[in-house]
Amino acid sequence: MSAKAVNGIAAAAEGYIELSKELAMLPCPTLLIRGGQQDAFFKEQNVPYILQLVPSMQIELLNNSGHDLLSPSPAAFAKILQDFANRVATTA
Protein backbone atom coordinates (compact mmCIF):
# COMPACT_ATOMS: atom_id res chain seq x y z
CA MET A 1 0.00 0.00 0.00
CA SER A 2 1.45 3.35 -0.96
CA ALA A 3 1.72 6.39 1.28
CA LYS A 4 -0.97 8.05 -0.82
CA ALA A 5 -3.31 5.11 -0.29
CA VAL A 6 -2.64 5.05 3.46
CA ASN A 7 -3.28 8.79 3.69
CA GLY A 8 -6.42 8.43 1.56
CA ILE A 9 -7.83 5.77 3.86
CA ALA A 10 -6.97 7.82 6.92
CA ALA A 11 -8.47 10.97 5.34
CA ALA A 12 -11.77 9.17 4.95
CA ALA A 13 -11.91 8.64 8.70
CA GLU A 14 -13.66 11.26 10.77
CA GLY A 15 -11.24 13.54 12.62
CA TYR A 16 -8.35 12.72 10.29
CA ILE A 17 -5.06 14.44 11.09
CA GLU A 18 -1.97 13.99 8.88
CA LEU A 19 0.78 12.79 11.20
CA SER A 20 3.55 11.47 8.93
CA LYS A 21 5.78 14.53 9.53
CA GLU A 22 5.25 14.26 13.28
CA LEU A 23 6.09 10.57 13.21
CA ALA A 24 9.40 11.35 11.54
CA MET A 25 10.31 13.65 14.45
CA LEU A 26 9.59 11.25 17.31
CA PRO A 27 12.45 11.66 19.80
CA CYS A 28 11.73 8.45 21.70
CA PRO A 29 12.06 4.73 21.02
CA THR A 30 9.08 3.44 19.08
CA LEU A 31 7.56 0.02 18.62
CA LEU A 32 5.07 -1.17 16.03
CA ILE A 33 3.55 -4.60 16.55
CA ARG A 34 1.84 -5.85 13.43
CA GLY A 35 -0.19 -8.94 12.70
CA GLY A 36 0.69 -11.51 10.08
CA GLN A 37 -2.84 -12.53 9.10
CA GLN A 38 -4.86 -11.29 6.13
CA ASP A 39 -6.85 -8.73 8.17
CA ALA A 40 -3.74 -7.05 9.62
CA PHE A 41 -3.72 -3.27 9.21
CA PHE A 42 0.03 -3.01 8.50
CA LYS A 43 1.06 -5.49 5.83
CA GLU A 44 4.61 -6.52 4.97
CA GLN A 45 4.59 -4.15 1.99
CA ASN A 46 3.93 -1.23 4.39
CA VAL A 47 7.12 -1.82 6.38
CA PRO A 48 9.51 0.10 4.05
CA TYR A 49 7.22 3.17 4.10
CA ILE A 50 6.91 3.05 7.88
CA LEU A 51 10.68 2.77 8.23
CA GLN A 52 11.12 5.78 5.94
CA LEU A 53 9.04 7.80 8.39
CA VAL A 54 10.72 6.45 11.54
CA PRO A 55 13.96 4.64 10.62
CA SER A 56 14.68 3.68 14.22
CA MET A 57 11.26 2.12 14.79
CA GLN A 58 11.31 -1.46 16.01
CA ILE A 59 8.77 -3.54 14.13
CA GLU A 60 7.63 -6.89 15.50
CA LEU A 61 5.37 -9.46 13.86
CA LEU A 62 2.72 -11.60 15.54
CA ASN A 63 2.05 -14.27 12.90
CA ASN A 64 -1.14 -15.58 14.51
CA SER A 65 -2.74 -12.13 14.80
CA GLY A 66 -4.50 -9.89 12.35
CA HIS A 67 -6.01 -6.51 13.18
CA ASP A 68 -6.66 -7.74 16.74
CA LEU A 69 -3.15 -8.23 18.06
CA LEU A 70 -3.90 -9.13 21.65
CA SER A 71 -6.61 -11.81 21.66
CA PRO A 72 -4.95 -14.55 19.59
CA SER A 73 -1.62 -14.46 21.45
CA PRO A 74 -1.73 -12.44 24.67
CA ALA A 75 1.48 -13.98 26.05
CA ALA A 76 3.41 -13.28 22.84
CA PHE A 77 2.07 -9.72 22.76
CA ALA A 78 3.06 -9.16 26.39
CA LYS A 79 6.54 -10.58 25.77
CA ILE A 80 7.15 -8.18 22.88
CA LEU A 81 6.07 -5.23 25.03
CA GLN A 82 8.14 -6.38 28.01
CA ASP A 83 11.26 -6.98 25.89
CA PHE A 84 10.88 -3.54 24.30
CA ALA A 85 10.41 -1.86 27.69
CA ASN A 86 13.45 -3.67 29.08
CA ARG A 87 15.62 -2.56 26.13
CA VAL A 88 14.44 1.03 26.47
CA ALA A 89 15.06 0.99 30.24
CA THR A 90 18.62 -0.30 29.83
CA THR A 91 19.52 2.27 27.16
CA ALA A 92 17.99 5.27 28.94
C-alpha positions as CSV (number, residue, x, y, z in Angstrom):
1,M,0.0,0.0,0.0
2,S,1.4,3.4,-1.0
3,A,1.7,6.4,1.3
4,K,-1.0,8.0,-0.8
5,A,-3.3,5.1,-0.3
6,V,-2.6,5.1,3.5
7,N,-3.3,8.8,3.7
8,G,-6.4,8.4,1.6
9,I,-7.8,5.8,3.9
10,A,-7.0,7.8,6.9
11,A,-8.5,11.0,5.3
12,A,-11.8,9.2,4.9
13,A,-11.9,8.6,8.7
14,E,-13.7,11.3,10.8
15,G,-11.2,13.5,12.6
16,Y,-8.3,12.7,10.3
17,I,-5.1,14.4,11.1
18,E,-2.0,14.0,8.9
19,L,0.8,12.8,11.2
20,S,3.6,11.5,8.9
21,K,5.8,14.5,9.5
22,E,5.3,14.3,13.3
23,L,6.1,10.6,13.2
24,A,9.4,11.3,11.5
25,M,10.3,13.7,14.4
26,L,9.6,11.3,17.3
27,P,12.4,11.7,19.8
28,C,11.7,8.4,21.7
29,P,12.1,4.7,21.0
30,T,9.1,3.4,19.1
31,L,7.6,0.0,18.6
32,L,5.1,-1.2,16.0
33,I,3.5,-4.6,16.6
34,R,1.8,-5.8,13.4
35,G,-0.2,-8.9,12.7
36,G,0.7,-11.5,10.1
37,Q,-2.8,-12.5,9.1
38,Q,-4.9,-11.3,6.1
39,D,-6.8,-8.7,8.2
40,A,-3.7,-7.1,9.6
41,F,-3.7,-3.3,9.2
42,F,0.0,-3.0,8.5
43,K,1.1,-5.5,5.8
44,E,4.6,-6.5,5.0
45,Q,4.6,-4.2,2.0
46,N,3.9,-1.2,4.4
47,V,7.1,-1.8,6.4
48,P,9.5,0.1,4.1
49,Y,7.2,3.2,4.1
50,I,6.9,3.0,7.9
51,L,10.7,2.8,8.2
52,Q,11.1,5.8,5.9
53,L,9.0,7.8,8.4
54,V,10.7,6.5,11.5
55,P,14.0,4.6,10.6
56,S,14.7,3.7,14.2
57,M,11.3,2.1,14.8
58,Q,11.3,-1.5,16.0
59,I,8.8,-3.5,14.1
60,E,7.6,-6.9,15.5
61,L,5.4,-9.5,13.9
62,L,2.7,-11.6,15.5
63,N,2.1,-14.3,12.9
64,N,-1.1,-15.6,14.5
65,S,-2.7,-12.1,14.8
66,G,-4.5,-9.9,12.4
67,H,-6.0,-6.5,13.2
68,D,-6.7,-7.7,16.7
69,L,-3.1,-8.2,18.1
70,L,-3.9,-9.1,21.6
71,S,-6.6,-11.8,21.7
72,P,-4.9,-14.6,19.6
73,S,-1.6,-14.5,21.4
74,P,-1.7,-12.4,24.7
75,A,1.5,-14.0,26.0
76,A,3.4,-13.3,22.8
77,F,2.1,-9.7,22.8
78,A,3.1,-9.2,26.4
79,K,6.5,-10.6,25.8
80,I,7.2,-8.2,22.9
81,L,6.1,-5.2,25.0
82,Q,8.1,-6.4,28.0
83,D,11.3,-7.0,25.9
84,F,10.9,-3.5,24.3
85,A,10.4,-1.9,27.7
86,N,13.4,-3.7,29.1
87,R,15.6,-2.6,26.1
88,V,14.4,1.0,26.5
89,A,15.1,1.0,30.2
90,T,18.6,-0.3,29.8
91,T,19.5,2.3,27.2
92,A,18.0,5.3,28.9
